[in-house]
Amino acid sequence: MTKALFLDSVFQDRIWGGTKLRDFFGYDIPTETTGEYWAISAHPNGPSTIKNGEFSGKTLIELWSEQPALFGNPKEAVFPLLTKILDANTDLSVQVHPNDTYAKEHENGELGKTECWYIIDCEPDAELVYGHNATSKQQLIDWTRDGKWHELLRKVAIKPGDFFYVPSGTIHALCTGTLVLETQQSSDTTYRVYDYDRVDAQGNKRELHLEKSIDVTTVPHHDAVLNITTKTTGALTKTAFVESEFFAVYKWDIDGKADFTATAPYTLVSILSGEATLIIDGEATSIKKADHFILPATCKNWTIDGHVSCIVSTPAK
């Protein structure tokens, strides 16, 4: 079996969500405040389902457990990656995530959450929260307690095509008018630091997690240092964004016919724009903007013929 695994996935309604998942990608979103599409997920809070081939109808959770050879017989107990698309129609809460050790102890064995963002689209003059200005834990505590958010939070200007690596312990938030593809560890643990005093439909403020946030925040903040490289070979322009202990993330811009050989046990592919033909063992399948699929371990070589831009991730080597 060498077919790619195409996925039907789960939408998540969010207080800050909107309609860009429909407007930009054409998805049939369930609400006008749809904030997230868990495009490639084996997390219990939103598992993807295989929609083609002999495993049609199986969840990615089931496939990971029942067909380990598809993933190179991995050592991990759970599928380690999660690909999302996020529509920040309004500001997300300011938040921070724990590392594996802290999450295992405090969140019932959940993985920690290191993530990264590829900015698909954003409004002119858009920005995001990335890091903080506190120089000590005590200053972090004081400024958080006193609501000195302007002094504490560090904002960064963004534009389409930007990439940010967000290690666990980094205070961060997407801001209004931003459409992002996120690659992360398979975790749903978020500690809210600040939520702009918003209330839900029932008039209630969302829970904050200040004690845990203080515990896990890295002080002082240091920007992740990335060595982003771009190389063109024939029809393929490949941008390497990050190769970390958790995942590797690339962008493929294909203009013509490009041949690939697997360099990882499995490869996650999300099509951001265009359309093409995916050819595996002589069998052709149409792929297009908004498709998400996995090239399993049984797929050693493939060809993409057409004009597409993709975000691609693989597990850590």
C-alpha positions as protocol buffer text, in pm:
chain_id: "A"
residue {
  index: 1
  type: MET
  ca { x: 0 y: 0 z: 0 }
}
residue {
  index: 2
  type: THR
  ca { x: 169 y: 315 z: -118 }
}
residue {
  index: 3
  type: LYS
  ca { x: -121 y: 557 z: -142 }
}
residue {
  index: 4
  type: ALA
  ca { x: -121 y: 891 z: 28 }
}
residue {
  index: 5
  type: LEU
  ca { x: -362 y: 918 z: 321 }
}
residue {
  index: 6
  type: PHE
  ca { x: -609 y: 1203 z: 262 }
}
residue {
  index: 7
  type: LEU
  ca { x: -792 y: 1340 z: 563 }
}
residue {
  index: 8
  type: ASP
  ca { x: -1129 y: 1470 z: 675 }
}
residue {
  index: 9
  type: SER
  ca { x: -1073 y: 1681 z: 982 }
}
residue {
  index: 10
  type: VAL
  ca { x: -1233 y: 1874 z: 1265 }
}
residue {
  index: 11
  type: PHE
  ca { x: -1326 y: 2241 z: 1296 }
}
residue {
  index: 12
  type: GLN
  ca { x: -1314 y: 2415 z: 1633 }
}
residue {
  index: 13
  type: ASP
  ca { x: -1534 y: 2710 z: 1725 }
}
residue {
  index: 14
  type: ARG
  ca { x: -1346 y: 2984 z: 1910 }
}
residue {
  index: 15
  type: ILE
  ca { x: -1447 y: 3316 z: 2067 }
}
residue {
  index: 16
  type: TRP
  ca { x: -1187 y: 3483 z: 1844 }
}
residue {
  index: 17
  type: GLY
  ca { x: -1270 y: 3292 z: 1522 }
}
residue {
  index: 18
  type: GLY
  ca { x: -1425 y: 3412 z: 1198 }
}
residue {
  index: 19
  type: THR
  ca { x: -1497 y: 3302 z: 841 }
}
residue {
  index: 20
  type: LYS
  ca { x: -1157 y: 3302 z: 668 }
}
residue {
  index: 21
  type: LEU
  ca { x: -1138 y: 2923 z: 667 }
}
residue {
  index: 22
  type: ARG
  ca { x: -1435 y: 2942 z: 432 }
}
residue {
  index: 23
  type: ASP
  ca { x: -1340 y: 3262 z: 252 }
}
residue {
  index: 24
  type: PHE
  ca { x: -975 y: 3171 z: 185 }
}
residue {
  index: 25
  type: PHE
  ca { x: -982 y: 2791 z: 162 }
}
residue {
  index: 26
  type: GLY
  ca { x: -1345 y: 2717 z: 73 }
}
residue {
  index: 27
  type: TYR
  ca { x: -1411 y: 2493 z: 372 }
}
residue {
  index: 28
  type: ASP
  ca { x: -1770 y: 2431 z: 479 }
}
residue {
  index: 29
  type: ILE
  ca { x: -1728 y: 2578 z: 825 }
}
residue {
  index: 30
  type: PRO
  ca { x: -1989 y: 2502 z: 1094 }
}
residue {
  index: 31
  type: THR
  ca { x: -2015 y: 2851 z: 1249 }
}
residue {
  index: 32
  type: GLU
  ca { x: -1932 y: 3215 z: 1179 }
}
residue {
  index: 33
  type: THR
  ca { x: -1676 y: 3200 z: 1461 }
}
residue {
  index: 34
  type: THR
  ca { x: -1475 y: 2902 z: 1339 }
}
residue {
  index: 35
  type: GLY
  ca { x: -1123 y: 2960 z: 1468 }
}
residue {
  index: 36
  type: GLU
  ca { x: -933 y: 2641 z: 1396 }
}
residue {
  index: 37
  type: TYR
  ca { x: -917 y: 2354 z: 1150 }
}
residue {
  index: 38
  type: TRP
  ca { x: -724 y: 2060 z: 1297 }
}
residue {
  index: 39
  type: ALA
  ca { x: -613 y: 1953 z: 952 }
}
residue {
  index: 40
  type: ILE
  ca { x: -382 y: 1663 z: 1043 }
}
residue {
  index: 41
  type: SER
  ca { x: -462 y: 1544 z: 1393 }
}
residue {
  index: 42
  type: ALA
  ca { x: -446 y: 1233 z: 1607 }
}
residue {
  index: 43
  type: HIS
  ca { x: -537 y: 1422 z: 1923 }
}
residue {
  index: 44
  type: PRO
  ca { x: -847 y: 1295 z: 2107 }
}
residue {
  index: 45
  type: ASN
  ca { x: -997 y: 1646 z: 2111 }
}
residue {
  index: 46
  type: GLY
  ca { x: -1016 y: 1653 z: 1731 }
}
residue {
  index: 47
  type: PRO
  ca { x: -897 y: 1344 z: 1541 }
}
residue {
  index: 48
  type: SER
  ca { x: -875 y: 1337 z: 1162 }
}
residue {
  index: 49
  type: THR
  ca { x: -1040 y: 1056 z: 965 }
}
residue {
  index: 50
  type: ILE
  ca { x: -892 y: 882 z: 660 }
}
residue {
  index: 51
  type: LYS
  ca { x: -1117 y: 942 z: 360 }
}
residue {
  index: 52
  type: ASN
  ca { x: -958 y: 726 z: 88 }
}
residue {
  index: 53
  type: GLY
  ca { x: -831 y: 376 z: 22 }
}
residue {
  index: 54
  type: GLU
  ca { x: -845 y: 65 z: 237 }
}
residue {
  index: 55
  type: PHE
  ca { x: -831 y: 261 z: 563 }
}
residue {
  index: 56
  type: SER
  ca { x: -1123 y: 490 z: 479 }
}
residue {
  index: 57
  type: GLY
  ca { x: -1324 y: 568 z: 791 }
}
residue {
  index: 58
  type: LYS
  ca { x: -1041 y: 498 z: 1032 }
}
residue {
  index: 59
  type: THR
  ca { x: -923 y: 779 z: 1255 }
}
residue {
  index: 60
  type: LEU
  ca { x: -558 y: 874 z: 1253 }
}
residue {
  index: 61
  type: ILE
  ca { x: -550 y: 763 z: 1618 }
}
residue {
  index: 62
  type: GLU
  ca { x: -666 y: 414 z: 1517 }
}
residue {
  index: 63
  type: LEU
  ca { x: -426 y: 396 z: 1226 }
}
residue {
  index: 64
  type: TRP
  ca { x: -127 y: 493 z: 1444 }
}
residue {
  index: 65
  type: SER
  ca { x: -217 y: 215 z: 1687 }
}
residue {
  index: 66
  type: GLU
  ca { x: -322 y: -55 z: 1442 }
}
residue {
  index: 67
  type: GLN
  ca { x: -90 y: 3 z: 1145 }
}
residue {
  index: 68
  type: PRO
  ca { x: 248 y: 114 z: 1287 }
}
residue {
  index: 69
  type: ALA
  ca { x: 431 y: 5 z: 971 }
}
residue {
  index: 70
  type: LEU
  ca { x: 264 y: 299 z: 791 }
}
residue {
  index: 71
  type: PHE
  ca { x: 467 y: 528 z: 1016 }
}
residue {
  index: 72
  type: GLY
  ca { x: 795 y: 339 z: 1018 }
}
residue {
  index: 73
  type: ASN
  ca { x: 716 y: 145 z: 1338 }
}
residue {
  index: 74
  type: PRO
  ca { x: 760 y: 449 z: 1564 }
}
residue {
  index: 75
  type: LYS
  ca { x: 863 y: 441 z: 1927 }
}
residue {
  index: 76
  type: GLU
  ca { x: 622 y: 716 z: 2033 }
}
residue {
  index: 77
  type: ALA
  ca { x: 301 y: 605 z: 2203 }
}
residue {
  index: 78
  type: VAL
  ca { x: 100 y: 877 z: 2026 }
}
residue {
  index: 79
  type: PHE
  ca { x: 120 y: 1048 z: 1689 }
}
residue {
  index: 80
  type: PRO
  ca { x: 354 y: 1337 z: 1777 }
}
residue {
  index: 81
  type: LEU
  ca { x: 247 y: 1612 z: 1536 }
}
residue {
  index: 82
  type: LEU
  ca { x: -58 y: 1830 z: 1484 }
}
residue {
  index: 83
  type: THR
  ca { x: -120 y: 2060 z: 1186 }
}
residue {
  index: 84
  type: LYS
  ca { x: -377 y: 2338 z: 1227 }
}
residue {
  index: 85
  type: ILE
  ca { x: -501 y: 2636 z: 1032 }
}
residue {
  index: 86
  type: LEU
  ca { x: -604 y: 2926 z: 1256 }
}
residue {
  index: 87
  type: ASP
  ca { x: -824 y: 3223 z: 1170 }
}
residue {
  index: 88
  type: ALA
  ca { x: -756 y: 3496 z: 1426 }
}
residue {
  index: 89
  type: ASN
  ca { x: -1050 y: 3720 z: 1343 }
}
residue {
  index: 90
  type: THR
  ca { x: -982 y: 3896 z: 1673 }
}
residue {
  index: 91
  type: ASP
  ca { x: -695 y: 3875 z: 1920 }
}
residue {
  index: 92
  type: LEU
  ca { x: -622 y: 3538 z: 2076 }
}
residue {
  index: 93
  type: SER
  ca { x: -557 y: 3526 z: 2449 }
}
residue {
  index: 94
  type: VAL
  ca { x: -197 y: 3582 z: 2554 }
}
residue {
  index: 95
  type: GLN
  ca { x: -74 y: 3237 z: 2648 }
}
residue {
  index: 96
  type: VAL
  ca { x: 220 y: 3010 z: 2717 }
}
residue {
  index: 97
  type: HIS
  ca { x: 269 y: 2634 z: 2688 }
}
residue {
  index: 98
  type: PRO
  ca { x: 453 y: 2383 z: 2911 }
}
residue {
  index: 99
  type: ASN
  ca { x: 735 y: 2152 z: 2805 }
}
residue {
  index: 100
  type: ASP
  ca { x: 701 y: 1773 z: 2802 }
}
residue {
  index: 101
  type: THR
  ca { x: 823 y: 1728 z: 3159 }
}
residue {
  index: 102
  type: TYR
  ca { x: 585 y: 1982 z: 3312 }
}
residue {
  index: 103
  type: ALA
  ca { x: 287 y: 1867 z: 3104 }
}
residue {
  index: 104
  type: LYS
  ca { x: 343 y: 1503 z: 3191 }
}
residue {
  index: 105
  type: GLU
  ca { x: 334 y: 1587 z: 3561 }
}
residue {
  index: 106
  type: HIS
  ca { x: 57 y: 1846 z: 3563 }
}
residue {
  index: 107
  type: GLU
  ca { x: -164 y: 1756 z: 3263 }
}
residue {
  index: 108
  type: ASN
  ca { x: -228 y: 1383 z: 3294 }
}
residue {
  index: 109
  type: GLY
  ca { x: 57 y: 1275 z: 3070 }
}
residue {
  index: 110
  type: GLU
  ca { x: -20 y: 1520 z: 2786 }
}
residue {
  index: 111
  type: LEU
  ca { x: 269 y: 1620 z: 2564 }
}
residue {
  index: 112
  type: GLY
  ca { x: 422 y: 1965 z: 2601 }
}
residue {
  index: 113
  type: LYS
  ca { x: 362 y: 2215 z: 2326 }
}
residue {
  index: 114
  type: THR
  ca { x: 630 y: 2362 z: 2108 }
}
residue {
  index: 115
  type: GLU
  ca { x: 481 y: 2507 z: 1792 }
}
residue {
  index: 116
  type: CYS
  ca { x: 556 y: 2722 z: 1489 }
}
residue {
  index: 117
  type: TRP
  ca { x: 359 y: 2950 z: 1261 }
}
residue {
  index: 118
  type: TYR
  ca { x: 363 y: 3016 z: 889 }
}
residue {
  index: 119
  type: ILE
  ca { x: 177 y: 3341 z: 819 }
}
residue {
  index: 120
  type: ILE
  ca { x: -56 y: 3263 z: 527 }
}
residue {
  index: 121
  type: ASP
  ca { x: -226 y: 3602 z: 522 }
}
residue {
  index: 122
  type: CYS
  ca { x: -268 y: 3903 z: 746 }
}
residue {
  index: 123
  type: GLU
  ca { x: -396 y: 4258 z: 744 }
}
residue {
  index: 124
  type: PRO
  ca { x: -163 y: 4548 z: 664 }
}
residue {
  index: 125
  type: ASP
  ca { x: 28 y: 4655 z: 974 }
}
residue {
  index: 126
  type: ALA
  ca { x: -61 y: 4328 z: 1150 }
}
residue {
  index: 127
  type: GLU
  ca { x: 142 y: 4213 z: 1447 }
}
residue {
  index: 128
  type: LEU
  ca { x: 158 y: 3937 z: 1703 }
}
residue {
  index: 129
  type: VAL
  ca { x: 273 y: 3890 z: 2060 }
}
residue {
  index: 130
  type: TYR
  ca { x: 608 y: 3709 z: 2072 }
}
residue {
  index: 131
  type: GLY
  ca { x: 790 y: 3709 z: 2403 }
}
residue {
  index: 132
  type: HIS
  ca { x: 799 y: 3949 z: 2696 }
}
residue {
  index: 133
  type: ASN
  ca { x: 1016 y: 4221 z: 2848 }
}
residue {
  index: 134
  type: ALA
  ca { x: 1048 y: 4099 z: 3208 }
}
residue {
  index: 135
  type: THR
  ca { x: 1407 y: 4049 z: 3320 }
}
residue {
  index: 136
  type: SER
  ca { x: 1328 y: 3830 z: 3624 }
}
residue {
  index: 137
  type: LYS
  ca { x: 1054 y: 3598 z: 3749 }
}
residue {
  index: 138
  type: GLN
  ca { x: 965 y: 3853 z: 4014 }
}
residue {
  index: 139
  type: GLN
  ca { x: 920 y: 4124 z: 3754 }
}
residue {
  index: 140
  type: LEU
  ca { x: 705 y: 3886 z: 3549 }
}
residue {
  index: 141
  type: ILE
  ca { x: 491 y: 3820 z: 3858 }
}
residue {
  index: 142
  type: ASP
  ca { x: 466 y: 4189 z: 3947 }
}
residue {
  index: 143
  type: TRP
  ca { x: 374 y: 4309 z: 3599 }
}
residue {
  index: 144
  type: THR
  ca { x: 120 y: 4029 z: 3556 }
}
residue {
  index: 145
  type: ARG
  ca { x: -36 y: 4099 z: 3897 }
}
residue {
  index: 146
  type: ASP
  ca { x: -51 y: 4474 z: 3830 }
}
residue {
  index: 147
  type: GLY
  ca { x: -185 y: 4437 z: 3475 }
}
residue {
  index: 148
  type: LYS
  ca { x: 112 y: 4613 z: 3317 }
}
residue {
  index: 149
  type: TRP
  ca { x: 53 y: 4443 z: 2984 }
}
residue {
  index: 150
  type: HIS
  ca { x: 192 y: 4728 z: 2775 }
}
residue {
  index: 151
  type: GLU
  ca { x: 523 y: 4702 z: 2957 }
}
residue {
  index: 152
  type: LEU
  ca { x: 526 y: 4321 z: 2965 }
}
residue {
  index: 153
  type: LEU
  ca { x: 421 y: 4207 z: 2621 }
}
residue {
  index: 154
  type: ARG
  ca { x: 653 y: 4225 z: 2323 }
}
residue {
  index: 155
  type: LYS
  ca { x: 484 y: 4279 z: 1986 }
}
residue {
  index: 156
  type: VAL
  ca { x: 634 y: 4203 z: 1645 }
}
residue {
  index: 157
  type: ALA
  ca { x: 521 y: 4325 z: 1302 }
}
residue {
  index: 158
  type: ILE
  ca { x: 432 y: 4049 z: 1055 }
}
residue {
  index: 159
  type: LYS
  ca { x: 360 y: 3998 z: 687 }
}
residue {
  index: 160
  type: PRO
  ca { x: 248 y: 3703 z: 471 }
}
residue {
  index: 161
  type: GLY
  ca { x: 525 y: 3445 z: 433 }
}
residue {
  index: 162
  type: ASP
  ca { x: 682 y: 3509 z: 773 }
}
residue {
  index: 163
  type: PHE
  ca { x: 770 y: 3212 z: 995 }
}
residue {
  index: 164
  type: PHE
  ca { x: 795 y: 3200 z: 1375 }
}
residue {
  index: 165
  type: TYR
  ca { x: 922 y: 2920 z: 1596 }
}
residue {
  index: 166
  type: VAL
  ca { x: 754 y: 2921 z: 1937 }
}
residue {
  index: 167
  type: PRO
  ca { x: 925 y: 2693 z: 2191 }
}
residue {
  index: 168
  type: SER
  ca { x: 741 y: 2590 z: 2507 }
}
residue {
  index: 169
  type: GLY
  ca { x: 784 y: 2862 z: 2769 }
}
residue {
  index: 170
  type: THR
  ca { x: 733 y: 3145 z: 2516 }
}
residue {
  index: 171
  type: ILE
  ca { x: 458 y: 3398 z: 2590 }
}
residue {
  index: 172
  type: HIS
  ca { x: 274 y: 3453 z: 2262 }
}
residue {
  index: 173
  type: ALA
  ca { x: -53 y: 3539 z: 2088 }
}
residue {
  index: 174
  type: LEU
  ca { x: -184 y: 3577 z: 1737 }
}
residue {
  index: 175
  type: CYS
  ca { x: -359 y: 3909 z: 1681 }
}
residue {
  index: 176
  type: THR
  ca { x: -654 y: 4034 z: 1479 }
}
residue {
  index: 177
  type: GLY
  ca { x: -666 y: 3964 z: 1108 }
}
residue {
  index: 178
  type: THR
  ca { x: -413 y: 3682 z: 1087 }
}
residue {
  index: 179
  type: LEU
  ca { x: -446 y: 3349 z: 903 }
}
residue {
  index: 180
  type: VAL
  ca { x: -181 y: 3097 z: 1007 }
}
residue {
  index: 181
  type: LEU
  ca { x: -74 y: 2741 z: 945 }
}
residue {
  index: 182
  type: GLU
  ca { x: 53 y: 2600 z: 1272 }
}
residue {
  index: 183
  type: THR
  ca { x: 272 y: 2294 z: 1317 }
}
residue {
  index: 184
  type: GLN
  ca { x: 297 y: 2177 z: 1676 }
}
residue {
  index: 185
  type: GLN
  ca { x: 342 y: 1890 z: 1912 }
}
residue {
  index: 186
  type: SER
  ca { x: 19 y: 1695 z: 1951 }
}
residue {
  index: 187
  type: SER
  ca { x: -104 y: 1875 z: 2261 }
}
residue {
  index: 188
  type: ASP
  ca { x: -409 y: 2077 z: 2359 }
}
residue {
  index: 189
  type: THR
  ca { x: -261 y: 2232 z: 2672 }
}
residue {
  index: 190
  type: THR
  ca { x: -271 y: 2612 z: 2687 }
}
residue {
  index: 191
  type: TYR
  ca { x: -215 y: 2838 z: 2987 }
}
residue {
  index: 192
  type: ARG
  ca { x: -386 y: 3175 z: 2951 }
}
residue {
  index: 193
  type: VAL
  ca { x: -195 y: 3471 z: 3086 }
}
residue {
  index: 194
  type: TYR
  ca { x: -431 y: 3750 z: 2972 }
}
residue {
  index: 195
  type: ASP
  ca { x: -758 y: 3755 z: 2776 }
}
residue {
  index: 196
  type: TYR
  ca { x: -831 y: 4127 z: 2736 }
}
residue {
  index: 197
  type: ASP
  ca { x: -1111 y: 4092 z: 2997 }
}
residue {
  index: 198
  type: ARG
  ca { x: -1340 y: 3942 z: 2733 }
}
residue {
  index: 199
  type: VAL
  ca { x: -1662 y: 3764 z: 2820 }
}
residue {
  index: 200
  type: ASP
  ca { x: -1838 y: 3477 z: 2646 }
}
residue {
  index: 201
  type: ALA
  ca { x: -2203 y: 3466 z: 2536 }
}
residue {
  index: 202
  type: GLN
  ca { x: -2307 y: 3401 z: 2895 }
}
residue {
  index: 203
  type: GLY
  ca { x: -2114 y: 3703 z: 3022 }
}
residue {
  index: 204
  type: ASN
  ca { x: -1836 y: 3500 z: 3182 }
}
residue {
  index: 205
  type: LYS
  ca { x: -1466 y: 3568 z: 3153 }
}
residue {
  index: 206
  type: ARG
  ca { x: -1253 y: 3276 z: 3039 }
}
residue {
  index: 207
  type: GLU
  ca { x: -1033 y: 3107 z: 3295 }
}
residue {
  index: 208
  type: LEU
  ca { x: -675 y: 3228 z: 3337 }
}
residue {
  index: 209
  type: HIS
  ca { x: -391 y: 3003 z: 3450 }
}
residue {
  index: 210
  type: LEU
  ca { x: -153 y: 3251 z: 3611 }
}
residue {
  index: 211
  type: GLU
  ca { x: 26 y: 3018 z: 3853 }
}
residue {
  index: 212
  type: LYS
  ca { x: 108 y: 2761 z: 3587 }
}
residue {
  index: 213
  type: SER
  ca { x: 195 y: 3038 z: 3340 }
}
residue {
  index: 214
  type: ILE
  ca { x: 451 y: 3183 z: 3579 }
}
residue {
  index: 215
  type: ASP
  ca { x: 590 y: 2833 z: 3641 }
}
residue {
  index: 216
  type: VAL
  ca { x: 660 y: 2757 z: 3276 }
}
residue {
  index: 217
  type: THR
  ca { x: 749 y: 3096 z: 3123 }
}
residue {
  index: 218
  type: THR
  ca { x: 1112 y: 3131 z: 3018 }
}
residue {
  index: 219
  type: VAL
  ca { x: 1272 y: 3439 z: 3177 }
}
residue {
  index: 220
  type: PRO
  ca { x: 1430 y: 3635 z: 3022 }
}
residue {
  index: 221
  type: HIS
  ca { x: 1278 y: 3579 z: 2678 }
}
residue {
  index: 222
  type: HIS
  ca { x: 1510 y: 3492 z: 2389 }
}
residue {
  index: 223
  type: ASP
  ca { x: 1395 y: 3484 z: 2027 }
}
residue {
  index: 224
  type: ALA
  ca { x: 1440 y: 3147 z: 1863 }
}
residue {
  index: 225
  type: VAL
  ca { x: 1739 y: 3164 z: 1627 }
}
residue {
  index: 226
  type: LEU
  ca { x: 1653 y: 3014 z: 1289 }
}
residue {
  index: 227
  type: ASN
  ca { x: 1873 y: 2942 z: 990 }
}
residue {
  index: 228
  type: ILE
  ca { x: 1612 y: 2961 z: 715 }
}
residue {
  index: 229
  type: THR
  ca { x: 1747 y: 2848 z: 378 }
}
residue {
  index: 230
  type: THR
  ca { x: 1595 y: 2836 z: 30 }
}
residue {
  index: 231
  type: LYS
  ca { x: 1719 y: 2624 z: -258 }
}
residue {
  index: 232
  type: THR
  ca { x: 1580 y: 2580 z: -609 }
}
residue {
  index: 233
  type: THR
  ca { x: 1635 y: 2252 z: -793 }
}
residue {
  index: 234
  type: GLY
  ca { x: 1449 y: 2221 z: -1121 }
}
residue {
  index: 235
  type: ALA
  ca { x: 1079 y: 2280 z: -1064 }
}
residue {
  index: 236
  type: LEU
  ca { x: 1110 y: 2275 z: -683 }
}
residue {
  index: 237
  type: THR
  ca { x: 1198 y: 2565 z: -458 }
}
residue {
  index: 238
  type: LYS
  ca { x: 1241 y: 2428 z: -107 }
}
residue {
  index: 239
  type: THR
  ca { x: 1255 y: 2651 z: 198 }
}
residue {
  index: 240
  type: ALA
  ca { x: 1378 y: 2489 z: 519 }
}
residue {
  index: 241
  type: PHE
  ca { x: 1226 y: 2679 z: 813 }
}
residue {
  index: 242
  type: VAL
  ca { x: 1325 y: 2469 z: 1113 }
}
residue {
  index: 243
  type: GLU
  ca { x: 1464 y: 2128 z: 1200 }
}
residue {
  index: 244
  type: SER
  ca { x: 1414 y: 2089 z: 1574 }
}
residue {
  index: 245
  type: GLU
  ca { x: 1399 y: 1812 z: 1831 }
}
residue {
  index: 246
  type: PHE
  ca { x: 1022 y: 1796 z: 1777 }
}
residue {
  index: 247
  type: PHE
  ca { x: 967 y: 1837 z: 1402 }
}
residue {
  index: 248
  type: ALA
  ca { x: 1104 y: 1972 z: 1077 }
}
residue {
  index: 249
  type: VAL
  ca { x: 902 y: 2220 z: 870 }
}
residue {
  index: 250
  type: TYR
  ca { x: 954 y: 2314 z: 504 }
}
residue {
  index: 251
  type: LYS
  ca { x: 779 y: 2497 z: 224 }
}
residue {
  index: 252
  type: TRP
  ca { x: 764 y: 2347 z: -123 }
}
residue {
  index: 253
  type: ASP
  ca { x: 691 y: 2581 z: -413 }
}
residue {
  index: 254
  type: ILE
  ca { x: 648 y: 2365 z: -722 }
}
residue {
  index: 255
  type: ASP
  ca { x: 627 y: 2503 z: -1076 }
}
residue {
  index: 256
  type: GLY
  ca { x: 632 y: 2204 z: -1308 }
}
residue {
  index: 257
  type: LYS
  ca { x: 734 y: 1845 z: -1237 }
}
residue {
  index: 258
  type: ALA
  ca { x: 930 y: 1763 z: -922 }
}
residue {
  index: 259
  type: ASP
  ca { x: 1049 y: 1420 z: -806 }
}
residue {
  index: 260
  type: PHE
  ca { x: 1089 y: 1334 z: -437 }
}
residue {
  index: 261
  type: THR
  ca { x: 1252 y: 1062 z: -231 }
}
residue {
  index: 262
  type: ALA
  ca { x: 1143 y: 1015 z: 130 }
}
residue {
  index: 263
  type: THR
  ca { x: 1388 y: 1144 z: 391 }
}
residue {
  index: 264
  type: ALA
  ca { x: 1168 y: 1071 z: 695 }
}
residue {
  index: 265
  type: PRO
  ca { x: 940 y: 786 z: 808 }
}
residue {
  index: 266
  type: TYR
  ca { x: 633 y: 986 z: 702 }
}
residue {
  index: 267
  type: THR
  ca { x: 558 y: 1331 z: 563 }
}
residue {
  index: 268
  type: LEU
  ca { x: 265 y: 1565 z: 632 }
}
residue {
  index: 269
  type: VAL
  ca { x: 159 y: 1790 z: 342 }
}
residue {
  index: 270
  type: SER
  ca { x: -80 y: 2088 z: 342 }
}
residue {
  index: 271
  type: ILE
  ca { x: -160 y: 2260 z: 11 }
}
residue {
  index: 272
  type: LEU
  ca { x: -183 y: 2638 z: 52 }
}
residue {
  index: 273
  type: SER
  ca { x: -241 y: 2731 z: -312 }
}
residue {
  index: 274
  type: GLY
  ca { x: -264 y: 2592 z: -664 }
}
residue {
  index: 275
  type: GLU
  ca { x: -334 y: 2247 z: -802 }
}
residue {
  index: 276
  type: ALA
  ca { x: -125 y: 1958 z: -928 }
}
residue {
  index: 277
  type: THR
  ca { x: -107 y: 1583 z: -975 }
}
residue {
  index: 278
  type: LEU
  ca { x: 49 y: 1356 z: -714 }
}
residue {
  index: 279
  type: ILE
  ca { x: 199 y: 1046 z: -875 }
}
residue {
  index: 280
  type: ILE
  ca { x: 291 y: 740 z: -666 }
}
residue {
  index: 281
  type: ASP
  ca { x: 390 y: 413 z: -835 }
}
residue {
  index: 282
  type: GLY
  ca { x: 232 y: 533 z: -1158 }
}
residue {
  index: 283
  type: GLU
  ca { x: -103 y: 616 z: -996 }
}
residue {
  index: 284
  type: ALA
  ca { x: -210 y: 979 z: -1034 }
}
residue {
  index: 285
  type: THR
  ca { x: -422 y: 1171 z: -784 }
}
residue {
  index: 286
  type: SER
  ca { x: -534 y: 1532 z: -814 }
}
residue {
  index: 287
  type: ILE
  ca { x: -429 y: 1761 z: -530 }
}
residue {
  index: 288
  type: LYS
  ca { x: -533 y: 2121 z: -475 }
}
residue {
  index: 289
  type: LYS
  ca { x: -548 y: 2413 z: -235 }
}
residue {
  index: 290
  type: ALA
  ca { x: -700 y: 2314 z: 102 }
}
residue {
  index: 291
  type: ASP
  ca { x: -600 y: 1945 z: 75 }
}
residue {
  index: 292
  type: HIS
  ca { x: -407 y: 1779 z: 357 }
}
residue {
  index: 293
  type: PHE
  ca { x: -249 y: 1436 z: 336 }
}
residue {
  index: 294
  type: ILE
  ca { x: 17 y: 1209 z: 479 }
}
residue {
  index: 295
  type: LEU
  ca { x: 277 y: 1028 z: 270 }
}
residue {
  index: 296
  type: PRO
  ca { x: 328 y: 711 z: 479 }
}
residue {
  index: 297
  type: ALA
  ca { x: 642 y: 502 z: 529 }
}
residue {
  index: 298
  type: THR
  ca { x: 530 y: 270 z: 251 }
}
residue {
  index: 299
  type: CYS
  ca { x: 570 y: 559 z: 6 }
}
residue {
  index: 300
  type: LYS
  ca { x: 941 y: 588 z: -78 }
}
residue {
  index: 301
  type: ASN
  ca { x: 918 y: 801 z: -393 }
}
residue {
  index: 302
  type: TRP
  ca { x: 662 y: 1035 z: -544 }
}
residue {
  index: 303
  type: THR
  ca { x: 621 y: 1304 z: -809 }
}
residue {
  index: 304
  type: ILE
  ca { x: 422 y: 1626 z: -797 }
}
residue {
  index: 305
  type: ASP
  ca { x: 340 y: 1775 z: -1136 }
}
residue {
  index: 306
  type: GLY
  ca { x: 173 y: 2115 z: -1143 }
}
residue {
  index: 307
  type: HIS
  ca { x: 180 y: 2447 z: -967 }
}
residue {
  index: 308
  type: VAL
  ca { x: 135 y: 2436 z: -589 }
}
residue {
  index: 309
  type: SER
  ca { x: 270 y: 2579 z: -267 }
}
residue {
  index: 310
  type: CYS
  ca { x: 276 y: 2346 z: 32 }
}
residue {
  index: 311
  type: ILE
  ca { x: 377 y: 2349 z: 396 }
}
residue {
  index: 312
  type: VAL
  ca { x: 539 y: 2017 z: 480 }
}
residue {
  index: 313
  type: SER
  ca { x: 640 y: 1868 z: 812 }
}
residue {
  index: 314
  type: THR
  ca { x: 815 y: 1553 z: 926 }
}
residue {
  index: 315
  type: PRO
  ca { x: 885 y: 1408 z: 1270 }
}
residue {
  index: 316
  type: ALA
  ca { x: 1215 y: 1484 z: 1439 }
}
residue {
  index: 317
  type: LYS
  ca { x: 1502 y: 1280 z: 1302 }
}
